[in-house]
């Protein structure tokens, strides 16, 4: 299953930034993005799921994104 890197903005705006086969690669990418963005740009999150839609559903279910 892949790891998805998302930018999470207010009002349930999700933007898929990348998809990786390994956590290490996804984590390195997410950390680099976090250092180069401001809080106004949104949060950077890594999710592990079979498909992109499942990863988005997990973000909503965990309360990261307010529908």
N, C-alpha and C positions, 0 to 999 in steps of 0.2 A: 504494500500500500504506500502511496506517496505522501509526502509532507508538503503542505500548501502554505505559502507565505501571503498574508493578506494585509492590506491597509484598511483599518476600520475607522470610519468617520461617523459623525452624528447622523441621526435619522436613518439608521440601518443601511448606510452606504458601505458596501464591501467592494474592494478592488483586489482581485487576485494579481499578485505581483510576480510570483514564481511558483514552480513545482519541482520538488527534488525527490530522489529515491532514498536518500539517507538524511537522517536527522542532523548530522554534523554539517552537511552542506547548507541545509535550510537554516540552521542556527547561525552559522557564520554570516549568511546573507542578511538575515533579520537583524543581527547585531549591528552590521554595517549601516543598514537603513535607519535603525534607531538613532545612531550617532549623527547621521546627516539630516535628520528631520526635526522639526519643532513640534510641540504638542498640538499646535493648530493644524498641522498636516494630518493628524490622526494617529492612532496607535498601530503598531506593527505586531502582528500575531502569527504564530506558526501553529497549524492544525494538522493532525494525522487522521486521514480518512481514505476510504476507497475511491470516492469521487468528490469533485469540487462541491456539488450540492450538499453532500453529507457533511463536509467540513463547514460550510456556511450554516447548516442547521445546528451543528454543535456550538458554533459561536453564539447563535441566538439562544439556544437552550441553556448555556452557561451564563447568560446575562451580560456577555461582552457587548452584544449589539442589542439595542432596544428597538423592537419592531414598530 
